[in-house]
Amino acid sequence: MKLPSFASRRNSVEIFRQKSTTTLRRNPTQLYSKLNVTKDNPIVEFGKLIIANRINAKFKRQKTAGTSEAIYNPKVLAMYDAVVWRFNSPALWRISKNEIHDLYRDCVSANHCEIAVGTGLFLKDYVLENESPQQVSLSLFDLNKNTIDIAEKRINEAVANNGKSVQFTKAILDITKPESISDDIKHSYDSVAANYLLHCLHGNGLQDKDKFAAIQSCATLVKEDGCFFGSTLLGKDLLDDADNAGPAAIKTIEFYNEIGIFGNMNDLMADLESVLNELFGEVELWRAGYCAVWKAKAPKV
């Protein structure tokens, strides 16, 4: 997908890309208790607002149901990576693709389970890494068959000519229902990812029933010495920092919540920290812009 054009678009995009990667220090060993986001200049913010409005208009025409997964039809998935990782994440949520790429590089194992698979972007990058194993077992779990099919196709195409082998397990699964996790897959994965999942679940904060249940389900999938990792957009933290976040970010997050793509208006870092520590014995949690990023080990359930 090409981002909508406007005057000086290229310069504006490059400015906010540079800004998002230089104003925020990252250190996975340190918990950021305070936001460290700076306000964009008016020209950049105006450009972001124009792009956001045009993208949001496209999404509004595609949305057909109140659940977050319903929007991900093939047409939307074709533009997903451009919207999410070229614009929304670096410009609005202030987190870069490279930060999540590094998270996957650090955490994905040869026996991996992906919850809410998106387009398979980061798994595709992982299997193409020279250091990744020659044989990989991937379980793709989602509520939307479109995302599973597209992710599988993308990963298969990536490994077609590099001599690596990927074995897939696929299932339509509601991760908010721990009782749906069959005994034969409990504590069977060396790594489990839930990237950009929690902010799509509807509920009144990260301690709400469905969001807590989703993290609990992930904990039941991880081996005792395995790793659960991911990231999520902290909507309440962003809204509380409205002046620095800017109108494009505020309008977009409100719009996504209004039409049901997101359900994160009350999501806070402190609540995520509490839930992760309740369900895991070892937790690393840090901020990247308005997102929380984590690695959690030693499941307690």
Rosetta blueprint (number, residue, H / E / L):
1 M L
2 K L
3 L L
4 P L
5 S L
6 F L
7 A L
8 S L
9 R H
10 R H
11 N H
12 S H
13 V H
14 E H
15 I H
16 F H
17 R H
18 Q H
19 K H
20 S H
21 T H
22 T H
23 T L
24 L L
25 R L
26 R L
27 N L
28 P L
29 T L
30 Q L
31 L L
32 Y L
33 S L
34 K L
35 L L
36 N L
37 V L
38 T L
39 K L
40 D L
41 N L
42 P H
43 I H
44 V H
45 E H
46 F H
47 G H
48 K H
49 L H
50 I H
51 I H
52 A H
53 N H
54 R H
55 I H
56 N H
57 A H
58 K H
59 F H
60 K H
61 R H
62 Q H
63 K L
64 T L
65 A L
66 G L
67 T L
68 S H
69 E H
70 A H
71 I H
72 Y L
73 N L
74 P H
75 K H
76 V H
77 L H
78 A H
79 M H
80 Y H
81 D H
82 A H
83 V H
84 V H
85 W H
86 R H
87 F H
88 N H
89 S H
90 P H
91 A H
92 L H
93 W H
94 R L
95 I L
96 S L
97 K H
98 N H
99 E H
100 I H
101 H H
102 D H
103 L H
104 Y H
105 R H
106 D H
107 C H
108 V L
109 S L
110 A L
111 N E
112 H E
113 C E
114 E E
115 I E
116 A L
117 V L
118 G L
119 T L
120 G L
121 L H
122 F H
123 L H
124 K H
125 D H
126 Y H
127 V H
128 L H
129 E L
130 N L
131 E L
132 S L
133 P L
134 Q L
135 Q E
136 V E
137 S E
138 L E
139 S E
140 L E
141 F E
142 D E
143 L L
144 N L
145 K H
146 N H
147 T H
148 I H
149 D H
150 I H
151 A H
152 E H
153 K H
154 R H
155 I H
156 N H
157 E H
158 A H
159 V H
160 A L
161 N L
162 N L
163 G L
164 K L
165 S E
166 V E
167 Q E
168 F E
169 T E
170 K E
171 A E
172 I E
173 L L
174 D L
175 I L
176 T L
177 K L
178 P H
179 E H
180 S H
181 I L
182 S L
183 D H
184 D H
185 I H
186 K L
187 H L
188 S L
189 Y E
190 D E
191 S E
192 V E
193 A E
194 A E
195 N E
196 Y L
197 L L
198 L H
199 H H
200 C H
201 L L
202 H L
203 G L
204 N L
205 G L
206 L L
207 Q L
208 D L
209 K H
210 D H
211 K H
212 F H
213 A H
214 A H
215 I H
216 Q H
217 S H
218 C H
219 A H
220 T H
221 L H
222 V E
223 K E
224 E E
225 D E
226 G E
227 C E
228 F E
229 F E
230 G E
231 S E
232 T E
233 L E
234 L L
235 G H
236 K H
237 D H
238 L H
239 L H
240 D H
241 D L
242 A H
243 D H
244 N H
245 A H
246 G L
247 P H
248 A H
249 A H
250 I H
251 K H
252 T H
253 I H
254 E H
255 F H
256 Y H
257 N H
258 E H
259 I H
260 G L
261 I L
262 F L
263 G L
264 N L
265 M L
266 N L
267 D L
268 L L
269 M H
270 A H
271 D H
272 L H
273 E H
274 S H
275 V H
276 L H
277 N H
278 E H
279 L H
280 F E
281 G E
282 E E
283 V E
284 E E
285 L E
286 W E
287 R E
288 A E
289 G L
290 Y L
291 C E
292 A E
293 V E
294 W E
295 K E
296 A E
297 K E
298 A E
299 P E
300 K L
301 V L
